[in-house]
Amino acid sequence: MSLNDLDFAAPIISVVEVKKSSLSAGPGQCVAEMYGTLQQFEQEKVYGIITDGEVWSFLRLQDQVLSAHQHHSHISTVADIIDRVGYIAEQFKQLETDG
């Protein structure tokens, strides 16, 4: 099965996994995926997550402006990670009710 066989629908979120302790290697790949998502699915904004399984970083690309959450989240504060993912899910729900 290839990606061409799958039927994607907006909204899409980009998640990039990097090697342990290499979080700095992820932003370039994640932003490229986020930008591609904006172009292909004609979304107004897209969220991105970069993680090595322990440390999590959250991004948003909207109107060609990249925003990164000020602090990384560590797996030991899993409630923070769940809150941030929940926030993204709420944003997507809002898109569904607005559209």
Backbone as numpy.savetxt, mean C-alpha at the origin, in Angstrom:
# Nx Ny Nz CAx CAy CAz Cx Cy Cz
-0.71 -20.22 -14.04 -1.55 -19.05 -14.04 -0.66 -17.81 -14.04
-1.00 -16.85 -14.86 -0.26 -15.59 -14.90 -1.17 -14.46 -14.43
-0.57 -13.30 -14.21 -1.36 -12.13 -13.81 -2.38 -11.76 -14.88
-2.08 -12.08 -16.13 -3.02 -11.77 -17.21 -4.30 -12.59 -17.11
-4.24 -13.72 -16.39 -5.42 -14.57 -16.23 -6.35 -14.08 -15.13
-5.88 -13.15 -14.32 -6.67 -12.66 -13.19 -7.44 -11.41 -13.57
-8.60 -11.24 -12.98 -9.43 -10.08 -13.23 -9.33 -9.15 -12.03
-8.54 -8.09 -12.15 -8.35 -7.14 -11.06 -9.42 -6.06 -11.13
-9.81 -5.55 -9.98 -10.76 -4.44 -9.91 -10.25 -3.44 -8.89
-10.43 -2.17 -9.18 -10.02 -1.13 -8.24 -10.93 -1.19 -7.03
-10.49 -0.82 -5.87 -9.17 -0.27 -5.57 -8.13 -1.36 -5.34
-6.92 -1.01 -5.63 -5.78 -1.91 -5.49 -4.81 -1.29 -4.49
-4.17 -2.12 -3.69 -3.14 -1.68 -2.76 -1.85 -2.41 -3.12
-0.73 -1.73 -3.01 0.57 -2.33 -3.32 1.25 -2.75 -2.02
1.67 -3.99 -1.96 2.39 -4.50 -0.79 3.71 -5.07 -1.28
4.80 -4.62 -0.67 6.14 -5.07 -1.05 6.80 -5.69 0.17
7.28 -6.92 0.01 8.03 -7.58 1.07 9.51 -7.49 0.73
10.30 -7.08 1.71 11.75 -6.97 1.53 12.45 -7.93 2.48
13.74 -8.14 2.24 14.52 -9.00 3.12 14.63 -8.34 4.49
14.81 -9.16 5.50 14.90 -8.69 6.87 15.92 -7.56 7.00
15.54 -6.52 7.69 16.38 -5.35 7.95 16.75 -4.59 6.68
15.97 -4.72 5.62 16.26 -4.03 4.36 15.08 -3.15 3.93
14.40 -2.56 4.89 13.21 -1.76 4.57 13.53 -0.65 3.59
14.74 -0.12 3.64 15.11 0.98 2.74 15.17 0.54 1.28
15.19 -0.77 1.02 15.22 -1.26 -0.36 13.83 -1.29 -0.98
12.78 -1.12 -0.20 11.43 -1.29 -0.69 10.73 -0.10 -1.32
11.03 1.14 -0.91 10.24 2.27 -1.42 10.24 2.42 -2.94
11.36 2.23 -3.58 11.40 2.38 -5.04 10.46 1.43 -5.73
10.51 0.16 -5.34 9.64 -0.85 -5.93 8.18 -0.56 -5.60
7.91 -0.20 -4.36 6.53 0.04 -3.94 5.94 1.25 -4.67
6.70 2.33 -4.76 6.21 3.53 -5.44 5.98 3.24 -6.92
6.86 2.47 -7.54 6.66 2.11 -8.95 5.36 1.32 -9.12
5.10 0.39 -8.22 3.86 -0.38 -8.29 2.65 0.51 -8.03
2.78 1.42 -7.08 1.68 2.33 -6.77 1.36 3.22 -7.98
2.40 3.75 -8.60 2.20 4.61 -9.77 1.54 3.83 -10.91
2.02 2.62 -11.14 1.43 1.77 -12.17 -0.04 1.48 -11.89
-0.37 1.28 -10.63 -1.76 1.04 -10.24 -2.62 2.25 -10.53
-2.11 3.44 -10.21 -2.87 4.67 -10.50 -3.16 4.79 -11.98
-2.17 4.47 -12.80 -2.33 4.60 -14.24 -3.28 3.54 -14.81
-3.08 2.30 -14.41 -3.85 1.21 -14.99 -5.30 1.19 -14.53
-5.54 1.49 -13.26 -6.90 1.38 -12.72 -7.58 2.73 -12.54
-6.91 3.79 -12.94 -7.46 5.14 -12.89 -8.03 5.47 -11.52
-7.28 5.12 -10.48 -7.65 5.46 -9.11 -7.18 6.87 -8.82
-7.83 7.54 -7.86 -7.39 8.87 -7.43 -6.20 8.77 -6.50
-6.16 7.70 -5.71 -5.06 7.49 -4.78 -4.85 6.00 -4.61
-3.66 5.67 -4.16 -3.33 4.27 -3.90 -2.46 4.22 -2.65
-2.64 3.18 -1.88 -1.86 2.98 -0.67 -0.82 1.90 -0.92
0.29 2.00 -0.19 1.35 1.02 -0.29 1.83 0.61 1.08
2.26 -0.61 1.19 2.83 -1.14 2.43 4.15 -1.80 2.09
5.17 -1.48 2.87 6.48 -2.12 2.74 6.75 -2.81 4.07
7.14 -4.08 4.02 7.40 -4.80 5.26 8.50 -5.84 5.07
9.20 -6.10 6.15 10.13 -7.23 6.18 9.58 -8.32 7.10
8.31 -8.18 7.46 7.66 -9.12 8.36 7.69 -8.67 9.80
8.64 -7.81 10.14 8.73 -7.25 11.50 8.40 -5.77 11.52
8.97 -5.04 10.59 8.77 -3.59 10.52 7.88 -3.30 9.32
6.92 -2.40 9.52 5.93 -2.06 8.49 5.98 -0.56 8.24
5.95 -0.18 6.97 5.92 1.22 6.57 4.72 1.42 5.65
4.01 2.53 5.84 2.78 2.79 5.09 2.93 4.05 4.24
2.50 3.96 2.98 2.62 5.05 2.02 1.27 5.35 1.38
1.14 6.57 0.85 -0.03 6.94 0.04 0.46 7.80 -1.11
-0.03 7.50 -2.31 0.27 8.29 -3.50 -1.04 8.86 -4.01
-1.12 10.19 -4.02 -2.34 10.88 -4.45 -1.94 12.18 -5.12
-2.51 12.44 -6.29 -2.22 13.67 -7.04 -0.72 13.87 -7.23
-0.02 12.79 -7.53 1.42 12.77 -7.75 2.22 13.23 -6.53
1.61 13.14 -5.35 2.29 13.47 -4.10 2.39 12.19 -3.27
3.62 11.84 -2.89 3.85 10.66 -2.08 3.91 11.07 -0.61
3.11 10.41 0.21 3.14 10.65 1.66 3.52 9.35 2.34
4.37 9.45 3.34 4.77 8.28 4.12 4.40 8.54 5.57
3.89 7.51 6.23 3.59 7.66 7.65 4.89 7.96 8.36
4.82 8.86 9.30 6.02 9.39 9.96 6.84 8.31 10.66
6.18 7.32 11.23 6.88 6.29 12.00 6.60 4.91 11.41
7.61 4.06 11.45 7.41 2.66 11.07 6.72 1.95 12.23
5.97 0.92 11.91 5.32 0.11 12.94 6.08 -1.20 13.08
6.25 -1.66 14.30 6.92 -2.92 14.57 5.87 -3.97 14.88
6.15 -5.21 14.52 5.20 -6.30 14.72 4.80 -6.44 16.19
5.66 -5.99 17.10 5.32 -6.06 18.53 4.16 -5.14 18.87
3.89 -4.16 18.00 2.73 -3.28 18.18 1.72 -3.59 17.08
1.33 -4.86 17.01 0.46 -5.34 15.94 -0.85 -4.56 15.88
-1.31 -4.03 17.00 -2.55 -3.24 17.00 -2.39 -2.01 16.11
-1.21 -1.39 16.11 -0.94 -0.24 15.22 -1.06 -0.65 13.76
-0.49 -1.79 13.43 -0.52 -2.28 12.05 -1.96 -2.56 11.63
-2.70 -3.22 12.50 -4.11 -3.51 12.20 -4.90 -2.23 12.04
-4.64 -1.23 12.88 -5.32 0.06 12.77 -5.05 0.71 11.42
-3.80 0.69 10.98 -3.45 1.33 9.71 -4.08 0.59 8.52
-4.04 -0.74 8.55 -4.67 -1.51 7.48 -6.19 -1.29 7.52
-6.75 -1.20 8.72 -8.17 -0.92 8.86 -8.53 0.44 8.29
-7.66 1.43 8.50 -7.89 2.77 7.94 -7.95 2.70 6.42
-7.01 1.97 5.83 -6.99 1.83 4.37 -8.29 1.16 3.90
-8.71 0.11 4.61 -9.96 -0.57 4.24 -11.14 0.39 4.32
-11.17 1.24 5.34 -12.25 2.23 5.47 -12.24 3.22 4.31
-11.06 3.61 3.87 -10.96 4.52 2.73 -11.55 3.87 1.48
-11.27 2.58 1.31 -11.82 1.86 0.16 -13.33 1.72 0.26
-13.84 1.48 1.47 -15.29 1.41 1.67 -15.94 2.73 1.29
-15.29 3.82 1.66 -15.81 5.16 1.34 -15.89 5.34 -0.17
-14.90 4.85 -0.90 -14.93 4.92 -2.36 -16.14 4.20 -2.92
-16.45 3.05 -2.34 -17.59 2.26 -2.81 -18.91 2.99 -2.57
-19.05 3.66 -1.43 -20.30 4.35 -1.13 -20.42 5.66 -1.89
-19.28 6.28 -2.21 -19.29 7.53 -2.97 -19.54 7.29 -4.45
-19.11 6.10 -4.93 -19.14 5.82 -6.37 -20.39 5.29 -6.84
